[in-house]
Amino acid sequence: MKSMSYAALALAGSFAISAQVHAESTPGLALAKQENCMSCHSVTRPFMGPALHDVAAKYAGRSDAEAYLAHKIIDGSTGVWGQVPMPANTQLTPDQAATLAGWIMTLK
């Protein structure tokens, strides 16, 4: 029985590591780094802005989450996550914002 428990634990750990590696090797993360999103955000911990994992969890129930986030990424926002505003990212194309939003929603 112990060996099954250890096997289940090992399997769960490998899935967690695999998910983290996948999240860190995607075009969405590369774009987030390129566009300096990671200057204010982290995937797993609050920094100047909320953790992207928390953003995904907050909007997971919205059917329009990706479109909503893409809009917020381009236009910025204030007051949603505290007093620090998120500046507009007008340098991004709608396709880039959609890529970022889609990647963020995979982090939930």
Protein Blocks (a to p, Z undefined) as FASTA:
>chain_A
ZZmmmmmmmmmmmmmmmmmmmmmmcfklmmmmmnommmmbcfkbccfbccfklmmmmmmm
pmklmmmmmmmmmnopehklojbdcdddfkbcfklmmmmmmmmmmmZZ
